[in-house]
Amino acid sequence: METINHTLKDKTKLTLFKGDHITNVIVRSDYYYESAMLLFIRDNIPKGLFIDVGANIGNHTVFFAKYCASSVMSFEPFPDTFKLLAKNIHQNDLENTKIFNVGLSDTNEDISMLAVSGNAGMNKVDKTGTIKAKLIVFDPCFVISDKNPVTLIKIDCEGYEEKAILGMINIINKYHPALFIECQTDKELFEMRKLLKPLGYDDRYKFNATPTYFFSHQNK
């Protein structure tokens, strides 16, 4: 897919998919996609390890690494999108970021993904897709140091949000990070509330055109 290069008003360099929805928003504003949510995070969430699940081209990851987090872990399973994520991390010299070409779920598995023309943010797991990718379970694969606790997890993975959370239950229960989770429908929001309420979480605010909800732990 054809790409373009664009420099934001803060001098951040991004390589973007030409004609993509996210690209169009970024180019019009000369700033980050979903900027209202990102600025809220900058001003309200403590520094620490941020985890970006469904990182896409790195819009959120780059902002987190530059302005919010002490370090960032980013997960993006779609191969072409991951290449732009890697390029955007490299060309902005973000040494506090680790990226992984996998998605997160509650099981380890090989999957097929379907590309959505004109909106790479909607690429999704689909048996009819021709793109091969991998999903892993977070908790058994990563050891997090208490010296750099997880303070935020952002999850946008096109219907796999609940599965991603189930694979991160241990780390969520240990650190009680802020959770920013996309729920496209009222049904998805209902199911997410049902999952997170027993863990001590309630949703506080809604952001973005495609709804993303900020869930905060009752002890925070």
JOHUJO-V783026 format. One record per residue. N is the residue number from 1. RES is the residue in one small letter. PHI is phi as a letter, one per 40 degrees, with the letter a starting at -180 (none if undefined). BURIAL is + if it has 16 or more other C-alpha atoms within 10 Angstrom, else -. Layout:
n=<N	N>
res=<RES	RES>
phi=<PHI	PHI>
burial=<BURIAL	BURIAL>
//
This chain:
n=<1	2	3	4	5	6	7	8	9	10	11	12	13	14	15	16	17	18	19	20	21	22	23	24	25	26	27	28	29	30	31	32	33	34	35	36	37	38	39	40	41	42	43	44	45	46	47	48	49	50	51	52	53	54	55	56	57	58	59	60	61	62	63	64	65	66	67	68	69	70	71	72	73	74	75	76	77	78	79	80	81	82	83	84	85	86	87	88	89	90	91	92	93	94	95	96	97	98	99	100	101	102	103	104	105	106	107	108	109	110	111	112	113	114	115	116	117	118	119	120	121	122	123	124	125	126	127	128	129	130	131	132	133	134	135	136	137	138	139	140	141	142	143	144	145	146	147	148	149	150	151	152	153	154	155	156	157	158	159	160	161	162	163	164	165	166	167	168	169	170	171	172	173	174	175	176	177	178	179	180	181	182	183	184	185	186	187	188	189	190	191	192	193	194	195	196	197	198	199	200	201	202	203	204	205	206	207	208	209	210	211	212	213	214	215	216	217	218	219	220>
res=<m	e	t	i	n	h	t	l	k	d	k	t	k	l	t	l	f	k	g	d	h	i	t	n	v	i	v	r	s	d	y	y	y	e	s	a	m	l	l	f	i	r	d	n	i	p	k	g	l	f	i	d	v	g	a	n	i	g	n	h	t	v	f	f	a	k	y	c	a	s	s	v	m	s	f	e	p	f	p	d	t	f	k	l	l	a	k	n	i	h	q	n	d	l	e	n	t	k	i	f	n	v	g	l	s	d	t	n	e	d	i	s	m	l	a	v	s	g	n	a	g	m	n	k	v	d	k	t	g	t	i	k	a	k	l	i	v	f	d	p	c	f	v	i	s	d	k	n	p	v	t	l	i	k	i	d	c	e	g	y	e	e	k	a	i	l	g	m	i	n	i	i	n	k	y	h	p	a	l	f	i	e	c	q	t	d	k	e	l	f	e	m	r	k	l	l	k	p	l	g	y	d	d	r	y	k	f	n	a	t	p	t	y	f	f	s	h	q	n	k>
phi=<none	c	b	b	b	a	b	c	c	c	g	c	b	b	b	b	c	c	g	c	d	c	d	c	c	c	c	c	c	f	a	c	c	f	c	c	c	c	c	c	c	d	c	b	b	c	c	i	c	b	b	b	b	g	c	f	c	h	d	c	d	c	c	d	c	c	b	b	b	c	a	b	b	b	b	a	c	c	d	c	c	c	c	c	d	c	c	c	c	c	c	b	f	c	c	c	b	b	b	b	c	a	b	b	a	b	a	c	a	c	b	b	b	b	c	b	c	g	a	c	c	b	d	a	c	a	c	c	c	b	c	c	a	b	b	b	c	c	d	c	c	b	b	b	c	c	c	b	c	c	b	a	b	b	b	a	b	f	g	b	d	c	c	c	c	c	c	b	d	c	c	c	c	c	b	f	c	c	b	b	b	c	b	c	b	c	c	c	c	d	c	c	d	c	c	c	d	c	c	g	b	b	c	b	a	b	b	g	c	c	d	b	b	c	b	b	c	c	c	b>
burial=<-	-	-	-	-	+	-	-	-	-	-	+	+	+	+	+	+	-	-	+	+	+	+	-	-	+	+	-	-	+	+	+	+	+	+	-	+	+	-	-	+	+	-	-	-	+	+	+	+	+	+	+	+	+	+	+	+	+	+	+	+	+	+	+	+	+	-	+	+	+	+	+	+	+	+	+	+	+	-	+	+	+	+	+	+	+	+	+	+	-	-	-	-	+	-	-	+	-	+	-	+	+	+	+	+	+	-	-	-	-	+	+	+	+	+	-	-	-	-	+	+	+	+	+	+	-	-	-	-	-	+	-	+	+	+	+	+	+	+	-	-	-	-	-	-	-	-	-	+	+	+	+	+	+	+	+	+	-	-	+	+	+	-	+	+	+	+	+	+	-	+	+	-	-	-	+	+	+	+	+	+	+	+	+	-	-	-	-	+	-	-	+	+	-	-	+	-	-	-	-	+	+	+	-	-	+	+	-	-	-	+	+	+	+	+	+	+	-	-	->
//
